[in-house]
Amino acid sequence: MVAVWDTGATYTFAMNRIMNNRRSVGVDWIGFVVAALLSIAAPVRAQSPQSYAFGPDSQAQEGVPKGTVTKHVLPPGVFYPGTPHNYAVYVPAQYDASKPTAFMVFLDGSGYLGDGIRIPVVFDNLIAKHELPPMIGIFVDPGVLTALSESAQSRYERIFEYDSLSDRFSRFLLEELIPAVAKDYNLSKSPDDHGIAGTSTGAVGAFMAAWNRPDQFHRVLSFIGTYVAMKGADELPALVRKTEPKPIRIFMQDGTGDHIVPAEAYGTSFAGSWPINNWVMYQALEYSGYDARLEMGSEAHNMKQGGAIMPDALRWLWRGYPAPVVVHEPPQMKQEGWDPRMKVYSTVWADKPWEQVGESYGEAASPTGDDLGDLFFADVKADQIYKADAEGKVSVYKEKPGGAKILREGPGSVLFVYLAERRQIVAYGPGGDMRVVARGVDLSDMAITAKSEIYFLDPVKKSIGLVDASGKVRVVYAGGEIAAPSGVALSGDQAMLVVSDAQSRFSWSFQIAKDGSLQYGEPFYRLQAPEAGWMSGVRGVAEDSTGLVYFATPMGIQVCEANGRMAEVLNSPEIGGVSSFVFAGKNLDWMVVTQNGKVFRRPVKVTGVAAGIGVKLPKPPL
């Protein structure tokens, strides 16, 4: 039985019932809350308690060509040292070695092969009916590091592999498991031909494989997903809301009895509520415009419903194939009541992606733009300064200037350059003439004021220096709490200085005193830190004309409101982080970043602030 409710009236009724009954003895009110919440938004479907039975597509059918399943062992590799993995491969009867073949990866693979789910049978039937493309199935079990003696315990890797936000498991799949299968079969390289499925903690592993590598996986099945506070998966809904959408389609399933029993109506686990967290995850996906579906049944933490609906889940996941899975702006953007505040698509367009400027360079770094719309950047390894015009045509601006490393545009189309080999800051005028501004300095970034004064970061002393208009150098922050100063930018009104820290998740805000010194520094901006490692890796920083601050990070471009809250994460041009960020173009309405030796640009709906021009910033939301 499937029920769909009117959203507004049901919400009011449900919330009144919740508040009236929440203290009543004997009321399973957490289940009631879940049911009420699930009732307020189509297309979520809440199913009445029932016995989930296999349909004909999960039964072996006479006359249907049968695929084959072979079992294998993947030797220990780099990502899980000393740990072998058992896996199996399903090959459909229709497999044609001359054609690249779609595939799906199933975590906890033995369970999907078993009689409780029956993926090989389902694949046979749906492929024969042309409801799935001919598809290879890869069924991998989590690894076990075998103990060295009978008296010792083995190390079970399942939680470490699946319940993590890092890219370790996705790299294991892409660099070890899938290549092993590809030795024997012609696997498609298109991400639209790749799906991945997981159950419980495996659902987190499946989602994160696609999240970390959307260039490889576009289709996800999530059953009874453990999006709760165990090893960080409870943070995913907020991250999904903040991050620019990725080309991922996801089918989700859970039950209102998942880790819920009469004696513990609030949930049986320290980590939270499975049905509520699945619902919150689904809400985040819908908020961001993903192609998502949640089927909420009545079962506990098992695959009774998941096994029964598997054919429908696969049909939905692969519907429209071979049409690609693409990103769309949320339809609610065009509806009354849309709140544009700190929405990704208030900053960028879904259909205007990054485009590369020029070719690949040894080490592209430090882009900056002038008021004519030209873009300058350095190739640090080649000691070259390049210039790109508004059309993206690149030419050499200065050859072998002496270790060009940091470039910043100043007032009057003056290009300031830090020459690392000479330990000098020099300035090139509009005609290309050069003068030395400062000597004997070490710096990792700099910002130019309207008076052509220079704030710079000294990575050796971990301090902040100031070069005044006469060329005099002085220290304005002697170091301390900023462990690895890495990027610096002025606010649009030139009243504040923002300094990023490559070690901490916090970046700093200083007020600029009348004499140019810095005062009242605070770790003001809280950024999302990478799951792996202890360094935040934050690099360049820039501020737009409304006071929003943009940080170049390993997770992409993180955008903070003027109040210090991180609210957006814009995707990098390629997998991995960006190393620098700037606004450029004649109207300063292009974002420019460097990544992997390349320069990329993208048109945006916001604007930067021109060098030498202060703007009045609006009061931030509080």
Beta strands, then each sheet from edge to edge (+ up, - down):
strand 1: 2-3
strand 2: 45-47
strand 3: 68-74
strand 4: 85-91
strand 5: 102-107
strand 6: 135-140
strand 7: 144-145
strand 8: 155-156
strand 9: 194-199
strand 10: 219-223
strand 11: 249-255
strand 12: 291-297
strand 13: 355-357
strand 14: 364-369
strand 15: 375-379
strand 16: 384-388
strand 17: 394-399
strand 18: 404-410
strand 19: 414-419
strand 20: 424-428
strand 21: 434-439
strand 22: 445-448
strand 23: 454-458
strand 24: 463-467
strand 25: 473-477
strand 26: 485-490
strand 27: 496-501
strand 28: 506-512
strand 29: 518-526
strand 30: 541-543
strand 31: 549-553
strand 32: 556-560
strand 33: 566-570
strand 34: 580-584
strand 35: 590-595
strand 36: 598-603
sheet 1: 1+ 2- 12- 11- 10- 9- 5- 6- 4+ 3-
sheet 2: 7+ 8-
sheet 3: 13+ 36- 35+ 34-
sheet 4: 14+ 15- 16+ 17-
sheet 5: 18+ 19- 20+ 21-
sheet 6: 22+ 23- 24+ 25-
sheet 7: 26+ 27- 28+ 29-
sheet 8: 30+ 31- 32+ 33-
end
